[in-house]
Amino acid sequence: MAGSRYWKQEELLNSLVVDSDGYRIGFVEDIVIEPSEMKLKVYRAKEQVKTEVDTLALRELLLRKVKKWKWFGRPSTEDLEELIRQELGTQEVSENTLVKYAEMHGFEVPRRDVVNRVEEESAVVPWSDIESIGSTELGVCILLKKGYAGESEASPQPRYLSRQEIAGKMVIDRNGRILGSVADLLLSINGPGVRVRRGRLGPHMIPDVDELTRLLAVTYASENTLAENIASKLGIPKIAALEPSAILEFAKKTGVEIPLKEITREEEQVHPTVIPWSQLRKVGDVVLLEGSLEETLY
């Protein structure tokens, strides 16, 4: 295994895993340590889109509509819920109750498309199959010694690809360090080469604070009530309760599962060095280089 660095287990969680043929296997979900071996549990995240009731928008709609004939001024969420209980003869005001009340009064129920990330196990990788682990400011990557995607090419050197086919692919050196992405394909009498754009972060999982805030606001009926609960739990001013750091800390302390999202960061820093095609080891979802960062770009 290249490199002698020791890693904390949490540093490797959610890191990208790439097989020897240049295909993404997924992200590290867990590291299993047994008496005789260690393994990586790798997951792949898929997106499922479904349409659901926009509960916050529905509450706002009802507050706007109902106040015209029930209250003067701005009613509170509690006022609305009490009215619904009286009219429907129910104690619990759930999402279904809000929908029923809106439909009873002929209001169109607002809906939203929600993208749910479904994580499914992609592979269990023996620790001995790891070739290298690398880290740059663009993230941590684990390179494997074997092919796991079943799409290996027999040719020792990758076949030529057009600019459209290779542009944007992540570039990783032999030590597992993410260098950036392919910015362009250039030609010479000795064959093609690629230029690397530094600063592109490929698939990387981070906490989805916006989605977490939305879920908590639905649970606590409104952002105002949520802010009050966060402020009370953390002992902070209410004005600071909806800051991302406070929301994340509140979720951790109350045992709420924190949703993740995949991000890609772009920074236009094209490196002047052209990497000859002969220095490309494999091209799959990503481009794997024969050499290290220092040998390739400097």
C-alpha positions in Angstrom: 0.0 0.0 0.0 1.5 3.3 -1.1 2.3 5.8 1.7 2.9 5.3 5.4 0.3 7.7 6.8 -2.1 6.5 9.5 -5.7 7.6 9.3 -8.5 8.0 11.8 -11.5 5.9 10.9 -13.7 8.9 10.7 -11.3 10.5 8.1 -12.1 7.6 5.7 -15.8 7.6 6.1 -17.6 8.9 3.0 -14.4 8.9 1.1 -14.5 8.0 -2.6 -13.6 4.4 -3.6 -12.2 3.7 -7.1 -11.3 0.3 -8.6 -8.2 -0.5 -10.6 -10.0 0.1 -13.9 -10.9 3.7 -13.0 -14.6 3.1 -12.0 -16.2 4.5 -8.9 -17.4 1.8 -6.6 -19.0 4.2 -4.2 -18.3 5.8 -0.8 -17.0 4.3 2.5 -20.0 3.6 4.8 -18.1 1.7 7.5 -14.8 0.1 8.3 -15.3 -3.4 9.8 -12.4 -4.6 12.1 -12.5 -8.3 12.9 -9.8 -10.5 14.7 -8.3 -11.8 11.4 -9.2 -9.1 8.8 -10.4 -5.6 8.1 -13.0 -4.7 5.4 -14.5 -1.6 3.8 -18.3 -1.5 3.5 -18.9 0.6 0.4 -22.3 2.2 -0.5 -23.6 3.8 -3.6 -26.1 6.6 -3.4 -29.0 6.7 -5.8 -31.6 9.4 -6.2 -35.3 8.8 -6.1 -37.7 11.6 -6.9 -41.2 11.6 -5.5 -43.9 14.2 -5.1 -45.1 14.9 -1.6 -47.2 17.5 0.2 -45.2 20.7 1.0 -46.3 20.9 4.6 -44.7 24.3 5.3 -46.2 25.9 2.2 -49.6 24.3 3.1 -49.5 25.8 6.6 -48.6 29.3 5.2 -51.5 28.9 2.6 -54.0 28.1 5.3 -52.8 31.0 7.5 -53.2 33.4 4.7 -56.6 32.2 3.5 -58.3 31.4 6.8 -57.4 34.7 8.5 -59.5 36.6 6.0 -62.7 35.5 7.7 -61.5 34.3 11.1 -59.0 36.7 12.6 -57.7 40.2 12.5 -54.0 40.5 12.0 -51.6 37.6 11.7 -52.8 34.3 13.3 -50.3 31.9 14.8 -49.8 28.3 14.0 -51.4 27.4 17.3 -54.5 29.5 16.3 -54.8 27.6 13.0 -54.4 24.2 14.7 -57.1 25.0 17.3 -59.5 26.0 14.5 -58.9 22.8 12.6 -59.4 20.7 15.8 -62.8 22.5 16.3 -64.0 22.1 12.7 -62.9 18.5 12.2 -63.4 17.3 15.7 -59.9 15.9 16.0 -57.1 16.2 18.5 -54.1 15.5 16.3 -53.3 18.0 13.5 -51.1 15.9 11.2 -50.2 16.4 7.6 -53.2 14.4 6.5 -55.4 16.6 8.7 -54.1 19.7 7.1 -54.7 18.2 3.6 -58.2 17.2 4.5 -59.0 20.7 5.9 -57.6 22.4 2.8 -59.6 20.2 0.4 -62.7 20.8 2.5 -62.4 24.5 1.9 -61.5 24.0 -1.8 -57.8 25.1 -1.5 -55.3 23.5 -3.8 -52.8 21.6 -1.8 -49.1 22.7 -2.6 -46.8 19.9 -3.5 -43.1 19.6 -4.1 -40.7 17.2 -5.8 -38.4 15.7 -3.2 -35.1 13.9 -4.1 -34.4 11.1 -1.7 -31.0 9.6 -1.5 -31.2 5.9 -1.2 -28.0 4.3 0.0 -27.4 0.7 -1.0 -24.5 -1.6 -0.3 -22.2 -1.6 -3.4 -19.3 -3.9 -2.2 -17.5 -5.3 0.7 -13.8 -4.7 0.1 -11.0 -6.6 2.0 -8.4 -4.2 3.4 -5.8 -6.1 1.5 -7.4 -5.0 -1.8 -6.4 -1.4 -1.1 -3.6 -0.1 -3.3 -3.3 3.5 -1.9 -5.2 6.2 0.1 -4.6 9.7 -1.0 -5.8 13.1 0.2 -5.8 16.6 -1.3 -8.0 19.7 -0.6 -10.4 18.0 -3.0 -11.1 15.0 -0.8 -10.0 11.6 0.2 -9.8 8.7 -2.3 -9.1 5.0 -1.9 -7.7 3.2 -4.9 -8.1 -0.6 -5.2 -5.8 -3.2 -6.6 -8.6 -5.0 -8.4 -11.5 -4.2 -10.8 -14.9 -4.3 -9.1 -17.2 -2.8 -11.7 -16.7 -5.6 -14.3 -15.8 -3.2 -17.1 -12.1 -3.8 -17.4 -10.3 -3.2 -20.8 -7.8 -5.9 -21.9 -5.6 -3.2 -23.5 -2.7 -2.1 -21.3 -3.2 1.5 -22.4 -6.6 3.2 -22.5 -8.2 3.7 -26.0 -8.3 7.2 -27.3 -11.4 9.3 -26.4 -12.8 12.4 -27.9 -12.8 15.8 -26.0 -16.5 15.3 -25.3 -15.9 11.9 -23.9 -13.0 12.7 -21.5 -13.7 16.3 -20.5 -14.8 16.7 -16.9 -13.6 13.3 -15.7 -11.9 13.3 -12.4 -8.1 12.8 -12.5 -6.4 10.7 -9.7 -2.7 10.0 -9.4 -1.2 6.6 -8.5 -1.2 7.5 -4.8 -4.9 8.1 -4.7 -4.7 11.9 -4.7 -7.4 13.7 -6.6 -5.7 16.3 -8.8 -8.8 17.9 -10.4 -10.6 17.1 -13.6 -9.9 17.0 -17.3 -10.1 20.6 -18.7 -9.2 19.9 -22.3 -7.8 17.4 -24.8 -4.8 18.6 -26.8 -3.0 17.0 -29.8 0.7 16.6 -30.7 2.6 14.6 -33.3 3.2 12.1 -30.5 -0.5 11.7 -29.8 -3.1 13.3 -27.5 -2.7 14.7 -24.0 -4.9 16.1 -21.4 -4.8 19.3 -19.4 -6.0 19.3 -15.8 -8.3 21.8 -14.1 -7.3 22.0 -10.5 -10.1 22.6 -8.0 -12.9 20.4 -9.1 -14.2 18.3 -6.4 -15.9 15.1 -7.7 -18.7 13.4 -5.8 -18.4 14.2 -2.1 -20.9 13.8 0.7 -21.6 16.6 3.1 -24.4 17.3 5.6 -27.5 18.7 3.8 -28.4 21.4 6.3 -31.2 22.8 4.1 -33.0 19.5 4.0 -32.3 18.9 7.7 -33.8 22.3 8.5 -36.9 21.5 6.4 -37.4 18.2 8.1 -37.0 19.6 11.6 -39.3 22.5 10.8 -42.0 20.1 9.8 -41.5 18.1 12.9 -41.7 21.2 15.1 -44.6 22.7 13.1 -42.7 25.9 12.2 -39.2 27.4 12.0 -40.1 29.7 14.9 -40.9 26.7 17.2 -37.8 24.9 15.9 -35.6 27.9 16.8 -37.1 28.1 20.3 -36.4 24.4 20.9 -32.8 24.7 19.6 -32.1 27.8 21.7 -33.4 26.0 24.8 -31.5 22.8 24.1 -28.2 24.4 23.3 -28.5 27.4 25.7 -28.0 29.9 22.9 -29.9 33.1 21.8 -32.9 32.3 19.6 -31.4 34.6 16.9 -28.5 32.2 16.5 -30.6 29.0 16.6 -31.0 28.6 12.9 -27.4 28.9 12.0 -26.1 25.7 10.3 -23.7 24.8 13.1 -26.5 25.1 15.7 -28.9 23.0 13.6 -26.3 20.3 13.1 -25.4 20.2 16.8 -29.1 20.1 17.8 -29.7 17.1 15.4 -26.7 15.2 16.9 -27.8 15.8 20.5 -31.4 14.8 19.8 -30.5 11.7 17.8 -31.9 13.0 14.5 -30.4 11.3 11.4 -28.6 14.0 9.4 -29.3 13.8 5.6 -26.3 14.0 3.3 -25.9 15.5 -0.2 -23.4 15.0 -3.0 -21.6 18.2 -4.1 -19.2 19.2 -6.8 -17.1 22.3 -6.3 -15.7 24.2 -9.3 -12.7 26.5 -9.4 -11.1 27.5 -12.7 -7.4 26.8 -12.1 -6.1 25.1 -15.3 -2.6 23.7 -14.8 -0.3 24.5 -17.7 1.2 21.0 -17.9 -0.1 18.7 -20.5 -0.2 15.0 -19.4 0.6 12.7 -22.4 -1.9 9.9 -23.1 0.9 7.4 -22.4 0.9 8.5 -18.8 -2.8 7.6 -18.4 -3.1 4.2 -16.7 -6.8 3.7 -17.0 -9.9 5.7 -18.0 -13.3 4.7 -16.7 -15.5 7.0 -14.7 -12.3 8.7 -13.7 -8.8 9.0 -15.2 -6.0 7.1 -13.3 -2.5 8.2 -13.9 0.7 6.1 -14.0 2.6 8.6 -12.0 2.3 10.7 -8.8 1.2 14.3 -8.5 4.8 15.5 -8.4 5.9 13.4 -11.4 2.9 14.4 -13.5 2.4 18.1 -12.9 5.7 19.4 -11.6 
